[in-house]
């Protein structure tokens, strides 16, 4: 069976995303891949990195075969030529256009999965566009009421109930409805996409020591535990809520298929510490597969040749497995 090509957006033009795409072109990729970007950006970055690159314009009627040092590109021109490491709000509309084009292509089946490079949320918001992350953007663009962010490494899967929220807003955001929706999407995705017949999920508490029986917060007693009991009655194998500070001890992770954390920085530091270059960001609940790198734009590394493409390559392999 021949799948439609994967589609990739490099992300922030001034960051390392374009570098990583050029580095990808230096090896034989295991799939047909279409890059949505400004051709001149990639050619300039290739010249700066002293790496060979040939671009072939994308055609929906022809295979996107990528030979070594060659990429298939769907052009979206930038407003201004970016400098490495220098953010430009003028280029934000084109950046978002690459995401919109990739999304529409995935929805129609033109592309079989989306891989995204890192974006800089600050410059997008400075351009007057409210943007909290790819996860939320894709949910809105596809009219998906709820999605789940999951990071996966070779050893671990970590999902989150809330994503890009200020810490002071997390407790108020965690409701029985949100926790239930998150568990349903996570459990269903583990079964259907990751082929885990009977998933076992370890669920972290919100508060230190999982609330210490209400002395350090009552969300575990009033929200988390009752919701877990409800979902267990529906057949889900759920452990918790457990204190987050001991959740990731090796003995607690035995026979666990995923860890569900309550907020962004409760789980992500652990998985990034354990395997930063191989971790992949996956959005669960979308009508198509979306994977991404687990790192940011690294503006200071743009154009230096010091950025590693391992996470982006891992995101491509993950997309191939999940599509």
C-alpha positions as CSV (number, residue, x, y, z in Angstrom):
1,X,0.0,0.0,0.0
2,X,1.4,3.4,-1.0
3,X,0.6,6.2,1.5
4,X,0.3,9.8,0.6
5,X,3.5,11.7,1.4
6,X,4.2,13.2,4.8
7,X,4.3,17.0,5.1
8,X,6.7,19.0,7.2
9,X,6.7,22.6,8.2
10,X,10.2,23.9,9.4
11,X,8.7,26.4,11.9
12,X,10.3,29.7,12.9
13,X,12.4,30.9,9.9
14,X,15.1,32.5,12.2
15,X,15.5,29.4,14.3
16,X,17.1,26.0,13.7
17,X,14.1,24.5,11.9
18,X,15.4,25.3,8.4
19,X,18.9,23.9,9.5
20,X,17.3,20.6,10.5
21,X,15.4,20.3,7.2
22,X,18.6,20.9,5.3
23,X,20.3,18.2,7.4
24,X,17.5,15.8,6.7
25,X,18.2,16.2,3.0
26,X,21.7,14.8,3.5
27,X,20.4,11.3,4.1
28,X,18.1,8.9,2.4
29,X,14.7,9.4,4.0
30,X,12.4,6.4,4.5
31,X,9.4,8.1,3.0
32,X,8.0,10.6,0.6
33,X,8.1,14.0,2.2
34,X,6.9,17.4,1.2
35,X,8.4,20.6,2.8
36,X,6.2,23.7,3.0
37,X,8.5,26.6,3.3
38,X,10.2,29.5,1.5
39,X,12.6,27.9,-1.1
40,X,15.1,30.8,-0.7
41,X,15.2,30.3,3.0
42,X,16.3,26.7,2.7
43,X,18.8,27.4,-0.1
44,X,20.4,30.2,1.9
45,X,20.6,28.1,5.0
46,X,22.1,25.2,3.0
47,X,24.7,27.6,1.7
48,X,25.5,28.9,5.2
49,X,25.9,25.3,6.5
50,X,28.0,24.3,3.4
51,X,25.6,21.5,2.6
52,X,24.3,20.5,-0.9
53,X,20.6,21.0,-1.6
54,X,18.4,20.8,-4.6
55,X,14.7,21.7,-4.4
56,X,12.0,20.2,-6.6
57,X,8.6,21.8,-6.7
58,X,5.8,19.8,-5.3
59,X,3.1,18.4,-7.6
60,X,0.0,16.7,-6.2
61,X,0.0,14.3,-9.2
62,X,3.6,13.1,-8.9
63,X,5.4,11.2,-6.1
64,X,7.4,13.3,-3.7
65,X,10.5,11.2,-4.0
66,X,13.4,12.7,-2.0
67,X,16.8,11.7,-3.2
68,X,19.9,12.5,-1.1
69,X,20.5,16.2,-1.1
70,X,17.1,16.8,-2.7
71,X,13.8,17.9,-1.2
72,X,10.3,18.3,-2.6
73,X,9.0,21.8,-1.7
74,X,5.6,23.5,-1.7
75,X,6.6,27.1,-1.8
76,X,5.3,29.7,0.7
77,X,7.4,32.9,0.4
78,X,8.4,34.9,3.4
79,X,7.8,38.7,3.6
80,X,11.4,39.4,4.6
81,X,14.7,37.5,4.3
82,X,15.4,36.3,7.9
83,X,18.7,36.6,9.7
84,X,19.7,33.6,11.8
85,X,18.6,34.2,15.3
86,X,16.7,37.4,14.6
87,X,12.9,37.2,15.0
88,X,10.8,39.2,12.5
89,X,7.1,39.7,13.1
90,X,6.7,40.4,9.3
91,X,7.2,36.7,8.6
92,X,4.6,35.4,11.0
93,X,1.7,35.4,8.4
94,X,3.8,33.1,6.1
95,X,4.7,30.8,9.0
96,X,1.0,30.4,9.9
97,X,0.2,29.9,6.2
98,X,2.5,26.9,6.1
99,X,0.6,25.3,9.0
100,X,-2.7,26.1,7.5
101,X,-1.7,24.6,4.1
102,X,-0.3,21.5,5.8
103,X,-3.5,21.1,7.9
104,X,-5.8,21.4,5.0
105,X,-3.8,18.9,3.0
106,X,-3.9,16.4,5.9
107,X,-7.7,16.8,6.2
108,X,-8.2,16.0,2.6
109,X,-5.8,13.1,2.5
110,X,-3.3,14.8,0.3
111,X,-0.8,14.2,3.0
112,X,-0.8,11.3,5.4
113,X,0.7,12.9,8.5
114,X,2.1,16.3,9.6
115,X,5.6,16.9,11.2
116,X,6.2,20.3,12.6
117,X,9.4,22.1,13.4
118,X,9.7,24.5,16.4
119,X,7.9,27.9,16.4
120,X,8.5,30.9,18.7
121,X,5.2,31.6,20.5
122,X,6.4,35.1,21.6
123,X,6.9,36.5,18.1
124,X,3.6,35.2,16.9
125,X,1.8,36.9,19.7
126,X,3.8,40.1,19.2
127,X,2.5,40.1,15.6
128,X,-1.0,40.4,17.1
129,X,-2.0,36.8,16.7
130,X,-3.0,34.9,19.8
131,X,-1.0,31.6,19.8
132,X,-0.3,29.3,22.6
133,X,1.2,26.4,20.6
134,X,0.9,24.0,17.8
135,X,-1.4,21.7,19.8
136,X,-4.0,24.4,20.4
137,X,-3.7,25.8,16.9
138,X,-4.3,22.4,15.2
139,X,-7.2,21.7,17.5
140,X,-8.9,25.0,16.5
141,X,-8.0,24.6,12.8
142,X,-9.6,21.1,12.7
143,X,-12.5,22.0,14.9
144,X,-11.4,19.3,17.4
145,X,-13.0,20.1,20.8
146,X,-10.2,18.4,22.8
147,X,-6.7,17.1,22.0
148,X,-3.9,15.7,24.2
149,X,-0.2,16.4,24.1
150,X,1.9,13.4,24.5
151,X,5.7,13.1,24.4
152,X,7.3,9.8,23.6
153,X,10.9,8.5,24.0
154,X,12.2,5.0,23.6
155,X,11.6,4.4,27.3
156,X,8.5,6.5,28.2
157,X,5.3,8.1,27.2
158,X,4.1,11.2,29.1
159,X,0.7,12.9,28.4
160,X,-0.7,16.1,29.9
161,X,-4.1,17.2,31.1
162,X,-3.3,20.8,30.6
163,X,-0.6,22.2,28.2
164,X,0.5,25.8,27.7
165,X,-1.0,27.5,30.7
166,X,0.5,29.7,33.4
167,X,1.0,27.7,36.5
168,X,-1.5,29.8,38.5
169,X,-4.2,28.8,36.0
170,X,-3.6,25.0,36.1
171,X,-5.7,24.1,39.2
172,X,-8.7,25.9,38.0
173,X,-8.4,24.4,34.5
174,X,-8.5,20.8,35.8
175,X,-12.1,19.7,36.0
176,X,-13.7,16.2,36.0
177,X,-14.9,16.8,32.4
178,X,-11.4,17.7,31.2
179,X,-9.7,14.8,33.0
180,X,-12.3,12.4,31.7
181,X,-11.9,13.6,28.1
182,X,-8.1,13.4,28.4
183,X,-8.2,9.9,29.7
184,X,-10.6,8.8,26.9
185,X,-8.4,10.2,24.2
186,X,-5.2,8.9,25.7
187,X,-6.6,5.4,26.3
188,X,-8.2,5.2,22.8
189,X,-5.0,6.4,21.2
190,X,-2.9,3.9,23.1
191,X,-5.1,1.1,21.8
192,X,-5.6,2.2,18.2
193,X,-2.5,4.1,17.3
194,X,0.1,2.5,19.6
195,X,-1.4,-1.0,19.4
196,X,-1.5,-1.5,23.2
197,X,-4.3,-4.0,23.8
198,X,-4.8,-3.3,27.5
199,X,-3.2,0.1,28.4
200,X,-2.1,0.7,31.9
201,X,-1.8,4.4,32.8
202,X,-0.1,6.0,35.8
203,X,-1.8,9.2,36.8
204,X,0.0,11.9,38.8
205,X,-1.7,14.1,41.4
206,X,-1.7,17.8,41.1
207,X,-0.4,18.8,44.5
208,X,2.8,17.9,46.4
209,X,2.5,14.3,47.8
210,X,-0.8,14.0,45.8
211,X,-2.5,16.4,48.2
212,X,-1.5,14.6,51.5
213,X,-5.1,13.6,52.1
214,X,-6.3,17.2,51.6
215,X,-3.7,18.9,53.7
216,X,-1.8,20.2,50.7
217,X,-4.7,20.7,48.3
218,X,-8.0,18.9,47.7
219,X,-8.1,18.5,43.9
220,X,-7.1,14.8,44.4
221,X,-10.0,14.2,46.7
222,X,-12.6,16.2,44.9
223,X,-11.7,15.8,41.2
224,X,-8.9,13.4,40.3
225,X,-9.7,10.3,42.5
226,X,-13.5,10.4,41.7
227,X,-12.8,10.7,38.0
228,X,-10.3,7.8,38.1
229,X,-12.8,5.6,39.9
230,X,-15.5,6.4,37.3
231,X,-13.1,5.5,34.4
232,X,-12.0,2.3,36.2
233,X,-15.6,1.3,36.3
234,X,-15.6,1.6,32.5
235,X,-12.7,-0.8,32.3
236,X,-9.7,1.4,32.2
237,X,-6.5,0.3,34.1
238,X,-5.5,3.4,36.0
239,X,-3.0,3.7,38.8
240,X,-3.2,6.8,41.0
241,X,-3.3,9.6,41.7
242,X,0.3,9.2,42.7
243,X,2.8,11.8,43.9
244,X,4.6,13.3,40.9
245,X,7.9,13.3,42.7
246,X,8.0,9.5,42.8
247,X,5.9,8.7,39.8
248,X,9.0,8.3,37.5
249,X,11.0,6.0,39.7
250,X,11.9,2.9,37.6
251,X,10.0,0.5,39.8
252,X,6.8,2.6,39.5
253,X,7.1,2.6,35.7
254,X,7.2,-1.2,35.3
255,X,4.4,-2.4,33.0
256,X,3.1,1.2,32.6
257,X,2.2,2.3,29.0
258,X,1.9,6.0,29.7
259,X,2.1,8.5,32.5
260,X,-0.6,11.2,32.7
261,X,0.6,14.4,34.3
262,X,-1.6,17.4,35.3
263,X,0.5,20.2,33.7
264,X,3.3,20.9,31.2
265,X,6.3,21.1,33.5
266,X,5.2,18.2,35.7
267,X,6.2,15.6,33.2
268,X,8.1,17.1,30.3
269,X,11.4,17.8,32.2
270,X,11.6,14.1,33.1
271,X,11.2,12.8,29.5
272,X,13.5,15.5,28.1
273,X,16.2,14.6,30.7
274,X,15.9,10.9,30.0
275,X,16.2,11.1,26.2
276,X,16.2,14.7,24.8
277,X,17.4,14.0,21.3
278,X,15.0,11.1,20.6
279,X,11.8,12.4,22.2
280,X,8.9,13.2,20.0
281,X,5.8,15.4,20.6
282,X,2.6,13.8,19.4
283,X,-0.9,15.4,19.3
284,X,-3.6,12.8,20.2
285,X,-7.2,13.3,19.2
286,X,-6.7,15.1,15.8
287,X,-8.3,13.6,12.6
288,X,-4.7,13.0,11.4
289,X,-1.3,12.1,12.8
290,X,0.8,15.1,13.9
291,X,4.3,14.7,15.4
292,X,6.9,17.3,16.3
293,X,10.3,17.8,17.8
294,X,10.6,18.1,21.6
295,X,12.7,21.2,21.6
296,X,12.4,24.9,20.8
297,X,13.7,27.3,18.1
298,X,17.3,27.5,19.6
299,X,17.8,30.9,18.0
300,X,21.4,31.0,19.1
301,X,22.3,27.8,17.2
302,X,20.6,28.8,13.9
303,X,23.1,28.7,11.0
304,X,26.0,27.3,13.2
305,X,25.7,23.7,12.2
306,X,25.6,22.7,15.8
307,X,21.9,21.8,16.0
308,X,20.9,18.1,16.0
309,X,18.3,16.7,13.7
310,X,17.7,13.6,15.8
311,X,14.4,14.6,17.3
312,X,13.1,15.7,13.9
313,X,14.1,12.4,12.4
314,X,12.5,10.6,15.3
315,X,9.3,12.6,14.7
316,X,9.3,11.4,11.0
317,X,9.7,7.7,12.1
318,X,6.9,8.2,14.7
319,X,4.6,9.6,12.0
320,X,5.3,6.6,9.8
321,X,4.4,4.2,12.6
322,X,1.2,6.0,13.7
323,X,-0.3,7.1,10.3
